Amino acid sequence: MEANKNKILVFGGTGYIGKYMVKASISLGYPTFVYTSPINSKTPTTKIQLCKKFNSMGVTLVEGELKHEQIVKVIKQVDIVICTFPYPQVLEQLKIIEAIKVAGNIKRFLPSDFGVEEDRVHPLPPFQAFLDKKIKVRREIETSGIPYTFVSANCFGAYFVNFLLRPYEKKKDIAVYGNGETKAILNYEEDIAMYTIKVANDPRAHNRIVVYRPSKNIVTQNELISLWEHKNGQKFNKVFVPEEDIIKLSQTLPPPEDIPISIVHSIFVKGEMFFELGEDDLEASQLYPDYNYKSIDQLLDKFIVDPPPPASAAFE
C-alpha cells in the first residue's frame, strides 16, 4: 500500500454492508482499520471467521467499546472515518462525532446513511421515525463543522433481490407491492462499497451528498420479475398487494415489524428514491464513468450461478 494513502477506519465493519466496505478499501489499496467490540467466548463464530479473514487481508483490527477515550485514540490514527452501523445503533454515531471533534484530524466522515436520500423523502410514520435518527446525525455533523460526505446508495441489490424474488425458495408466487410499475434503484453491495471508498477520498464530494443511481440499475418490480423469468425459464404468478393494505400493515404491525413494510411503501409504491437530480447533485456513476459496476441483469446471474448463501452470511 502507498504510504501517502489515506488511512480509513470503518465502524461496523463486520456487519452486512460493513464487510463490503472493508474489502473495497483494501482492494483499492488503502490502509484499513476496523473498530469492533471485543472478541470473546460469546462472539459469534461467523464474526470470528470474518475477523480472521480481515487479518489475512491486512486489515488492522482494533477491539474496544464505544467509549470516548477509546474512540478518540483510534480516530487519531486515521484520516477518514466511515460508519456502517445498523439502524438500532444509528444514534451511537453521536459518540463518534464527539470523538472526531476532539481528535481534530479527520479529513472526512461518512455516517451510516446508504439508503434513501433521507432529506428528500416523506414516508409513512414508522419509516420516518427511522430516518429522523439519521437526519439528527446529519444535522449534528453539519453544525459541528466536521468534513463529511453523505451517501444515498438506495437499495442494497442482493438483499432486495432476495426480498422481492425469494430466488432460493422455489415458489411460483411473487408479491408485487402496488402496481409494480414504480422505478427503484438496486445497486450491488460490492459496488456500493467501491463507490463509497472512492467518494470518501474524492475532493469533489467534500461536504456534499452523493447519490448512487447508475442507469442500468433502475428497474420496476415488473421488469425485475420479467428478467428473472427469462433467466429462470419459469413463469411466476404475481400477487399484487394494494397500497391501502400496505398502509394498514404499517399502522397495525408492532414495532419494529412496521418499519420494513413502510420502507417497501416508500420505495416500491411511492417511488421516493427516484427524485429528479438537480445540477448541484452528485451521482456516483457520473463521477466514476470508468468503473464497471454490476447491472441488475448481471446481479441476477449471481442468483442463477451461486448456491443459496447461509442465512447469517447474506452475500459476502
Secondary structure, DSSP 8 states (H G I E B T S, - for coil): --TTS--EEEETTTSTTHHHHHHHHHHTT--EEEEE----TTS-HHHHHHHHHHHHHT-EEEE--S-HHHHHHHHTT-SEEEE---GGGGGGHHHHHHHHHHH---SEEE-S--SS-GGG----HHHHHHHHHHHHHHHHHHHHT--BEEEE--EEHHHHHHHHH-TTTT-SEEEEETTS---EEEE-HHHHHHHHHHHHT-GGGTTEEEE---GGGEE-HHHHHHHHHHHHT---EEEEE-HHHHHHHHHHS-TTTHHHHHHHIIIIIS-TT-----TT-EEHHHH-TT-----HHHHHHHHHHS----TTT---
